[in-house]
Amino acid sequence: MINMYEVSETNKMIEHENLDVRTITLGISLLDCVDSDLDELNRKIYEKITRLAENLVATGQEIEKEFGIPIVNKRISITPVSLVGGAACRTPEDYVTIARTLDKAAHKVGVNFIGGYSALVSKSMTKSDENLIRSIPQALAETERICSSVNVGSTKTGINMDAVRLCGEIVKATAEATKEEDSLGCAKLVIFCNAPDDNPFMAGAFLGVTEGDAVINVGVSGPGVVKKALEKVRGKGFEELCETIKKTAFKVTRVGQLVAGEASQRMGIPFGIVDLSLAPTPAVGDSVAEILEEIGLERVGAPGTTAALAMLNDQVKKGGVMASSYVGGLSGAFIPVSEDQGMIDAVNAGSLTLEKLEAMTCVCSVGLDMIAIPGKTSASTISGIIADEMAIGMVNQKTTAVRLIPVIGKDVGDTAEFGGLLGYAPIMPVNEFGCDAFISRKGRIPAPIHSFKN
């Protein structure tokens, strides 16, 4: 039972500490849309999405108004398109027609993004998978609301280095295709290891094949709330610090659980999970970096940063799982550079480098996220960075991801502007030594020995 004190406390978090529900994401299975006729496939996809998601935005707005809880985004995730389009799509251009259909459906129902223009290729690629991956640059250049992802590795299967090499080329091609917008297309493309089936957060959301026909997943936020709570325990010991983070994560997750339950009931669609990730925004006071600095770092990137982030991530999860029986997705702390003003400030101050960010990804929820790099960076170097991050996920049995943005025409010292929740980012330097011979090898890196568990 929620008492009046909790109601008052929640209202304060919303009004003064940037608490919000980051997204209600409606997962829709498209497996029953499969057809060998491309026109019929597109018709079925459009009809099913617009029918099931017809009331998604209105439902979110009703809940916002009734409970006073900001719901920033209403989104859709779908079955990975390479699994849906294989019977009809013979070329990358065929897949682009599906991207246009998805974008049209997203506009029709009014959602911010639709995720699932994706392929799962952690062990090998079918021709359908390869065609979809090769279509990504054109698909993201010609659409507005499509998000794409490719899972190229897992702890069980190892890393598909052929896919890693191809994805480096695709990231570079996507940057070129959207260069008039500071290579914005790359901000909507994520390369994963151990991608979760139920992630509500873009750009990596898709509906896993183990899910039902439709499901409601919710992603909460709240870095500002955690920061404010930690201000009250400055100078205290680690035990009190950890307890404060856990209690705050519990309260934030309770809000997400409430919204998820309401949306599920009103739409008549089963509730899936709450993703309790701390997802920052460019707004001042809504920063994971500021939490880490409140813990005791002069700047993010200073010695101690990885330890502080590991503690934060763990305590957020411990607090969140007490508030909901169904926690999933990524759940923890995001460290996207362009979406976090504190991270941007740390890069500009010289305390935060690409190498330090990579070390931090060993203990956080995702990986190298929303990082702008020089447009001249080669495809093989991008593939090498992807491979490094996939190895961290594979060996540590965790999700890792890469969302790099090689901004065509810009170099270190310049700034890329993406707008909205995507924010802006200083161009970060990249190690200029090459890895071409390594990336050009064919095949896959084997799974680690601890993957052999049955």
Summary of the structure (lengths in Angstrom):
residues: 454
radius of gyration: 20.8
end to end distance: 41.1
largest distance: 65.7
contacts: 1778
relative contact order: 0.13
helix: 47%
strand: 17%
